[in-house]
Amino acid sequence: MGASPGMSALSFLLNTVIDLYVMVVALRFLMQAMRVDYYNPIAQFVIKATNPILVPLRRVIPGWGRQDIAALLLCWLLLVGKLFLFMALGLGVVNIGGHGIVVGNLGVVTVIALAAIDLLALFFNIFFFAIIIMAVLSWISPGGYNPVGALVSGISDPLIRPVRRYIPPLGGLDLSPLVVLIGLQVLKILVIGTLMQVL
Protein backbone atom coordinates (compact mmCIF):
# COMPACT_ATOMS: atom_id res chain seq x y z
CA MET A 1 0.00 0.00 0.00
CA GLY A 2 1.42 3.42 -1.00
CA ALA A 3 1.98 6.45 1.18
CA SER A 4 -1.04 8.56 2.13
CA PRO A 5 -1.65 11.78 0.13
CA GLY A 6 -0.79 13.82 3.22
CA MET A 7 2.59 12.10 3.66
CA SER A 8 3.32 12.39 -0.06
CA ALA A 9 2.52 16.11 0.04
CA LEU A 10 4.74 16.59 3.11
CA SER A 11 7.56 14.66 1.46
CA PHE A 12 7.28 16.80 -1.68
CA LEU A 13 7.15 20.05 0.32
CA LEU A 14 10.15 19.26 2.53
CA ASN A 15 12.20 17.93 -0.38
CA THR A 16 11.44 21.00 -2.52
CA VAL A 17 12.10 23.61 0.18
CA ILE A 18 15.35 22.02 1.38
CA ASP A 19 16.66 21.33 -2.13
CA LEU A 20 15.89 24.88 -3.28
CA TYR A 21 17.80 26.38 -0.38
CA VAL A 22 20.71 23.97 -0.89
CA MET A 23 20.78 25.07 -4.54
CA VAL A 24 20.95 28.74 -3.48
CA VAL A 25 23.86 27.98 -1.11
CA ALA A 26 25.58 25.94 -3.86
CA LEU A 27 25.21 28.95 -6.17
CA ARG A 28 26.88 31.08 -3.50
CA PHE A 29 29.80 28.63 -3.46
CA LEU A 30 30.07 28.68 -7.28
CA MET A 31 29.77 32.47 -7.43
CA GLN A 32 32.90 32.82 -5.32
CA ALA A 33 34.77 29.98 -7.02
CA MET A 34 34.01 31.35 -10.51
CA ARG A 35 34.35 35.02 -9.48
CA VAL A 36 30.85 35.96 -10.60
CA ASP A 37 29.89 39.65 -10.35
CA TYR A 38 28.46 40.14 -6.85
CA TYR A 39 26.63 43.33 -7.90
CA ASN A 40 24.34 41.34 -10.19
CA PRO A 41 20.76 41.55 -8.75
CA ILE A 42 20.42 37.75 -8.77
CA ALA A 43 23.78 37.43 -7.02
CA GLN A 44 22.62 39.96 -4.43
CA PHE A 45 19.54 37.81 -3.74
CA VAL A 46 21.76 34.74 -3.28
CA ILE A 47 24.04 36.65 -0.88
CA LYS A 48 21.14 37.99 1.22
CA ALA A 49 19.43 34.58 1.34
CA THR A 50 22.58 32.80 2.54
CA ASN A 51 24.31 35.39 4.77
CA PRO A 52 22.23 34.73 7.93
CA ILE A 53 23.67 31.21 8.18
CA LEU A 54 26.97 31.57 6.31
CA VAL A 55 28.35 34.63 8.11
CA PRO A 56 28.30 32.94 11.58
CA LEU A 57 29.50 29.64 10.06
CA ARG A 58 32.51 31.35 8.44
CA ARG A 59 33.73 32.43 11.87
CA VAL A 60 34.24 28.74 12.64
CA ILE A 61 35.09 27.46 9.15
CA PRO A 62 37.35 29.82 7.17
CA GLY A 63 37.65 29.73 3.40
CA TRP A 64 40.48 28.03 1.56
CA GLY A 65 41.88 30.17 -1.22
CA ARG A 66 38.93 31.17 -3.39
CA GLN A 67 36.80 28.30 -2.10
CA ASP A 68 33.94 29.05 0.28
CA ILE A 69 34.30 25.94 2.43
CA ALA A 70 31.53 27.09 4.81
CA ALA A 71 29.01 27.21 1.94
CA LEU A 72 30.05 23.76 0.73
CA LEU A 73 29.78 22.32 4.23
CA LEU A 74 26.39 23.97 4.76
CA CYS A 75 25.06 22.35 1.55
CA TRP A 76 26.22 18.94 2.73
CA LEU A 77 24.86 19.39 6.27
CA LEU A 78 21.45 20.43 4.93
CA LEU A 79 21.32 17.31 2.74
CA VAL A 80 22.37 15.12 5.68
CA GLY A 81 19.66 16.77 7.77
CA LYS A 82 17.09 16.17 5.03
CA LEU A 83 17.83 12.44 5.02
CA PHE A 84 17.62 12.18 8.81
CA LEU A 85 14.37 14.19 8.76
CA PHE A 86 12.85 11.86 6.15
CA MET A 87 13.90 8.88 8.26
CA ALA A 88 12.45 10.39 11.46
CA LEU A 89 9.13 11.21 9.79
CA GLY A 90 8.95 7.88 7.95
CA LEU A 91 8.57 9.60 4.59
CA GLY A 92 9.83 6.62 2.59
CA VAL A 93 11.67 7.46 -0.61
CA VAL A 94 14.01 10.36 -1.34
CA ASN A 95 15.65 11.19 -4.67
CA ILE A 96 19.45 11.07 -4.61
CA GLY A 97 21.10 11.97 -7.90
CA GLY A 98 18.18 10.61 -9.90
CA HIS A 99 17.94 7.39 -7.86
CA GLY A 100 15.01 6.70 -5.55
CA ILE A 101 16.39 5.68 -2.15
CA VAL A 102 14.23 4.11 0.57
CA VAL A 103 15.22 5.91 3.77
CA GLY A 104 13.89 3.38 6.25
CA ASN A 105 16.88 2.39 8.40
CA LEU A 106 19.96 3.88 6.80
CA GLY A 107 23.17 3.88 8.81
CA VAL A 108 24.95 7.13 9.67
CA VAL A 109 27.84 6.42 7.28
CA THR A 110 25.38 5.70 4.45
CA VAL A 111 23.49 8.93 5.13
CA ILE A 112 26.76 10.91 5.08
CA ALA A 113 27.82 9.29 1.81
CA LEU A 114 24.38 9.72 0.17
CA ALA A 115 24.35 13.41 1.09
CA ALA A 116 27.78 13.85 -0.54
CA ILE A 117 26.56 12.06 -3.70
CA ASP A 118 23.41 14.22 -3.73
CA LEU A 119 25.56 17.37 -3.48
CA LEU A 120 27.79 16.21 -6.33
CA ALA A 121 24.71 15.52 -8.48
CA LEU A 122 23.39 19.00 -7.63
CA PHE A 123 26.56 20.63 -8.97
CA PHE A 124 26.27 18.60 -12.19
CA ASN A 125 22.66 19.82 -12.52
CA ILE A 126 23.55 23.46 -11.84
CA PHE A 127 26.20 23.45 -14.57
CA PHE A 128 23.85 21.61 -16.95
CA PHE A 129 20.92 24.01 -16.51
CA ALA A 130 23.18 27.08 -16.45
CA ILE A 131 24.41 26.16 -19.94
CA ILE A 132 20.86 25.53 -21.20
CA ILE A 133 19.62 28.86 -19.80
CA MET A 134 22.62 30.66 -21.29
CA ALA A 135 21.94 29.11 -24.71
CA VAL A 136 18.22 29.99 -24.61
CA LEU A 137 18.93 33.58 -23.56
CA SER A 138 21.51 33.96 -26.33
CA TRP A 139 18.78 33.08 -28.86
CA ILE A 140 16.09 35.25 -27.26
CA SER A 141 18.12 38.39 -26.57
CA PRO A 142 21.59 38.16 -28.13
CA GLY A 143 23.94 40.90 -27.01
CA GLY A 144 21.54 42.38 -24.43
CA TYR A 145 22.35 42.48 -20.71
CA ASN A 146 20.30 40.20 -18.52
CA PRO A 147 21.13 39.59 -14.83
CA VAL A 148 20.19 35.90 -15.13
CA GLY A 149 22.30 35.61 -18.27
CA ALA A 150 25.26 37.29 -16.59
CA LEU A 151 25.05 34.88 -13.64
CA VAL A 152 24.73 31.69 -15.70
CA SER A 153 27.48 32.85 -18.07
CA GLY A 154 29.79 33.43 -15.14
CA ILE A 155 29.11 29.88 -13.93
CA SER A 156 29.19 28.07 -17.28
CA ASP A 157 31.92 29.98 -19.18
CA PRO A 158 34.84 28.29 -17.34
CA LEU A 159 33.54 24.94 -18.66
CA ILE A 160 32.73 26.11 -22.19
CA ARG A 161 35.79 28.29 -22.86
CA PRO A 162 38.35 25.42 -23.00
CA VAL A 163 36.10 23.38 -25.31
CA ARG A 164 35.57 26.39 -27.58
CA ARG A 165 39.32 26.49 -28.27
CA TYR A 166 39.14 23.07 -29.92
CA ILE A 167 35.67 23.33 -31.51
CA PRO A 168 35.38 26.59 -33.43
CA PRO A 169 31.93 27.83 -34.53
CA LEU A 170 30.62 26.09 -37.66
CA GLY A 171 28.72 28.43 -39.96
CA GLY A 172 28.25 30.86 -37.09
CA LEU A 173 26.84 28.12 -34.82
CA ASP A 174 28.70 27.55 -31.54
CA LEU A 175 28.58 23.82 -30.77
CA SER A 176 30.76 23.97 -27.65
CA PRO A 177 27.80 24.30 -25.20
CA LEU A 178 26.23 21.16 -26.71
CA VAL A 179 29.51 19.25 -26.38
CA VAL A 180 29.83 20.33 -22.73
CA LEU A 181 26.19 19.36 -22.02
CA ILE A 182 26.73 15.87 -23.44
CA GLY A 183 30.01 15.53 -21.55
CA LEU A 184 28.40 16.61 -18.29
CA GLN A 185 25.57 14.10 -18.65
CA VAL A 186 27.94 11.24 -19.51
CA LEU A 187 30.19 12.14 -16.58
CA LYS A 188 27.21 12.42 -14.22
CA ILE A 189 25.88 9.00 -15.24
CA LEU A 190 29.31 7.41 -14.80
CA VAL A 191 30.27 9.10 -11.52
CA ILE A 192 26.90 9.09 -9.72
CA GLY A 193 26.00 5.64 -11.03
CA THR A 194 29.33 4.19 -9.88
CA LEU A 195 29.10 5.81 -6.43
CA MET A 196 25.53 4.56 -5.96
CA GLN A 197 26.62 1.02 -6.87
CA VAL A 198 29.42 1.18 -4.30
CA LEU A 199 26.83 1.99 -1.63
Residue pairs with C-beta under 8 A, 6 or more apart in sequence:
2 8
3 11
3 91
3 92
7 90
7 91
7 92
10 89
10 91
11 86
11 91
11 92
11 93
11 94
14 82
14 85
14 86
14 89
14 91
15 82
15 94
15 95
18 78
18 79
18 81
18 82
19 82
19 122
21 49
21 78
22 75
22 78
22 79
22 119
22 122
23 122
23 126
24 46
24 49
24 50
25 50
25 53
25 54
25 71
25 74
25 75
25 78
26 71
26 75
26 119
26 122
26 123
26 126
27 46
27 126
27 151
27 155
28 46
28 47
28 50
28 54
28 68
28 71
29 67
29 68
29 71
29 72
29 75
30 36
30 123
30 126
30 155
31 38
31 43
31 46
31 151
31 154
31 155
32 63
32 66
32 67
32 68
32 71
33 66
33 67
33 68
34 154
34 155
34 157
34 158
35 66
35 154
36 43
36 150
36 151
36 154
36 155
37 43
37 150
37 154
38 44
38 47
40 147
40 150
40 151
41 147
42 147
42 148
42 150
42 151
43 151
50 71
50 74
53 74
54 68
54 70
54 71
54 74
57 70
57 73
57 74
58 70
60 70
61 69
61 70
61 73
62 69
62 70
63 69
63 70
72 119
75 119
75 122
76 115
76 116
76 119
79 114
79 115
79 118
79 119
80 111
80 112
80 115
82 94
82 115
83 94
83 103
83 106
83 111
83 114
83 115
84 111
85 91
86 92
86 94
86 103
87 103
87 104
87 105
87 106
87 111
91 103
92 102
92 103
92 104
93 100
93 101
93 102
93 103
94 100
94 101
94 103
95 101
96 114
96 117
96 118
96 121
96 196
97 117
97 118
97 120
97 121
97 188
97 192
97 195
97 196
98 121
98 192
99 192
99 196
101 114
106 114
110 199
113 195
113 199
114 199
117 192
117 195
117 196
117 199
120 191
120 192
120 195
121 188
121 192
124 184
124 187
124 188
124 191
124 192
126 155
127 155
127 156
127 159
127 184
128 181
128 184
128 185
128 188
130 152
130 155
130 156
131 152
131 156
131 159
131 160
131 177
131 180
131 181
131 184
132 181
133 148
133 149
133 152
134 149
134 152
134 153
134 156
134 177
135 177
137 146
137 148
137 149
137 152
138 149
141 149
156 177
156 180
159 180
159 184
160 176
160 177
160 180
163 176
163 179
163 180
163 183
164 174
164 176
167 175
167 176
167 179
169 175
